[in-house]
């Protein structure tokens, strides 16, 4: 069982920035594929960005150029740096951590991001 904890959410003004963190347990973090999703009420969870165990990244079109995903294997943590935020980015952001040998990943509890003036 992998424990996943997100942090860093909050209230930010349009145009502002936030950095989310996703910390996961385990001694083999470097073998985890990690993805950030977001969800708003009444909508399906949307994939925002992911980073593979070898550091390759991918982003949804809606955040490309504004968000950056990175990982620090020494700290068992993946970050999502978000900039040029707009109200449309308001959502609960979830982290999914999947060991490369698993078909399914583990979810955190989510962290709320609210973009509002």
N, C-alpha and C positions, 0 to 999 in steps of 0.2 A: 504494500500500500504506500502510495506517495502522497505526502501532505503538501498542499498548495495554498499559498497565502498571497493575496494581492494587496497592494497598498499604494497610496499616493493620490487617490482621487480627491475631489473637492470642487469648490466653486471657483470659476475663473471667468474673467471678462472676455468677450469676443476679441480675437486677435492675440490672446494670451497663450501661455504655454503651461504644460504640466508634464511631469515624468511619473509614469506608473512603474511599479516594481512587482515582479512575480517571483517569489521565493519558493523553492521546492526542497523537500527532504530527499535523502538518499546520497549514497557515496558514488553514484555513477551518473551525476548530473550531465556530464559531457556527452552522454549517450541519449539525452532526452531531446525530442523535437517539441518546441514550445510555440504555442499560438495564442494570440490575443483575439478575442471576440467581443462584440458589444451587442446589447439588446435594449430595445425600448419597449414600453408596454404595448401589447397587441401585435408585436412584430416578431419574426423569427430571429434567432441569434445569427449575427453576421460576422463572417471572418474578416478581421481587420489586417492582420499581419502574422507571419510566422517565420521562425528561424529554425533551420535544421541543426542537427548535431555537428555538422561540419561548418556551420556559420552562414550558409546560403539563406537569403531572405526573399520574401515575397510580400506584396502589399495589394490591398484592394484599390481599385481605381479612385475611390472616394477619399483615400488618405495619402495616396502616392505623392511624394514631394513635400508632405507636411509632417508625416510621422516617420520615426526611425526606430526599428527594433534592434536590440543588441543583447549580448549575453556576456556574463562574467562567470565562467565555470568555477573559479576559485571561491566565489561567493554564493554559488548555487542560485543565481539570480538572472532573470531576464528583465530587461527594461523596455518600456515603450515611451520614447520621447515624443511628445505631441506639441506641435506649434501651429500658429495661425488658426487657432480653434474657432469654430463657429457654433451657433446654437444647434446646428444639425449634428454635431458631435456629442451632444448630450445623450448619455446612455449609462447603463451599468456595464462595466468592462470586466470581462472574465478571462482568466488564463487557463489554458489547457496544456497539460504536460504529458507527453506520451513517450515512454521508453521505446527505442527503435524496434525492439523485439515484440512490442504489444500492438494489437490492432486498435485498442481503445486507450484513451488517455484519462487523466484525472483532472477534475475541475476544482477551482477555488470557489470562494463564496462570493466573489465579485466586489468591485469598488465603484462607487457612484462618481461620475463626472458630470458636472453641470456647467454649461457655458451660458452665461446670462449677464446682462448689464444691470 
